[in-house]
Amino acid sequence: MQLLVGLASTPDTLGNLERCRTGLAELGRSLGFDLLTGDRALSDRADAEAVSRHFAAQSVDLVLLLCNTFTPNGDVVLPFATLPARLGLWALPEPTREGPLRLSSLVALNLFASMLQHYGNGPQPRCKWFLGEVAAPAFRRRLEVTVRALRAIKGLDGATIGYIGGHAPGFDNLAFDADALQRNLGVRVRELPLAAVIDEARACSEEEAVDRGAGIAAQASEVACSAGDLQATGRIALALQRILERGGFAALAVSCWPGFFQELGVFPCVAYGTLNAEGTIVACEGDVMSAVSLLALSLAGDARPTLMDMVSLLPDERALCFWHCGLATWNLADSGGVRLITRPVPQADGSSADVGGFADVSFAPGAATVARIGRNGKELLVAGGEISDQLGPGYEGSSGWLTELHMAHQQVTPAQFLDAVVRHGVEHHYAVLPQDVADALVEFASWLGIQLIEPRELRDSV
């Protein structure tokens, strides 16, 4: 997701603008944005309105207003406040520590921020401040967070989720309001019956299905399911990929049980997980808001997310286990790889049968983000942490132990995380990304006016 950043500037007397422009253009190549520089300095309101119109015509995503020098015309910031683009106010450090004040750059930033507060509209942040040279690590970290947040905002706006087969039986907490979701995040939803996937899967040739199944098996460290299971898994993966591409969907939310087992004799977990690892977002159990959460994480990050349940809490080790029944999260696997397994599944006659389509995998250690966008895009739970390899392999299926949790810039215990989940009635599915982009998701929420679920001090009363 490439962004366009517009660079505007107050009058420049020391050659700062060219140095900053060159540095930003270079930084954009690594962070994923192109740079558009205003064609005039912001000496007065007319200059600002002209540059603002130019940025609007080019659909700029972020405006950085470089406060090169102090200008008494505080209203030059106001035209940028009316743009759809987010606004950053950027001050440079003074070149000396004594003698005549050379820039008064920070004064200009202060003036502009105050003008926005007094004359801006709406509950969302008016701007974000930046301070320092482009090469400064603190400046780069702060801008990277913004770029990642805006990638998620831009990628969701106009995205369409394919909602296939409804949500899983009994999981009525996964219900959503499609109109509200489009109003809040710009995400559209289009419904299809599960039969569309089943029919597409059956239409795949045997050769195609065998080849796709064999390609999946070739990535596994162990295959403990039948050739028939692999072929059916290949059919499901092919069908979902074709439906996504033909429908122009950004992601899919697909019901899994009991339909796939009844019609094709396997569960679709491995197919879903394989597609997620390849960059095709699929949420299981027909959970549309999970699909939105997975998509937001994939846009903000550089890795592939997967969908998990919270299943175990270890207070002494300050660890939470996230698990799901068998998603083949290839990109999350530790050195043990992914085992393709069967699991006992209850049958209609009360008996149990071993059924394929599941994966057994323990997550590799490293940074991670857990997130769920809820309430039709008006609420966000997000936490960062570390996946640990010191607490055992976890439960059969796809699982990982998350430690060193932090929420809303606070270190939290697993019990505090659980408390926040219960207090807000967060749905029981979590998008997990093997990368810490929690700050970017917090900023994503701030720009859009989304309520951030925050932890509280743990207590024994309600």
Secondary structure, 3 states (H helix, E strand, C coil): CCEEEEEEECCCCCCHHHHHHHHHHHHHHHHCEEEEECCCCCCCHHHHHHHHHHHHHCCCCEEEEEECCCCCCHHHHHHHHCCCCEEEEEECCCCCCCCCCCCCHHHHHHHHHHHHHHHCCCCCCCCEEEECCCCCHHHHHHHHHHHHHHHHHHHHCCCEEEEECCCCCCCHHHCCCHHHHHHHHCCEEEEECHHHHHHHHHHCCHHHHHHHHHHHHHHCCEECCCHHHHHHHHHHHHHHHHHHHHHCCCEEEECCCCHHHHHHCCCCHHHHHHHHHHCCEEECCCCHHHHHHHHHHHHHCCCCCEEEEEEEEECCCCEEEEEECCCCCHHHECCCCCEEEEEEEECCCCCEEEEEEEEEEEECCEEEEEEEEEHHHCEEEEEEEEEECCCCCCCCCEEEEEEEEEECCEECCHHHHHHHHHHHCCCCCEEEECCCCHHHHHHHHHHHCCEECCCCCCCCCC
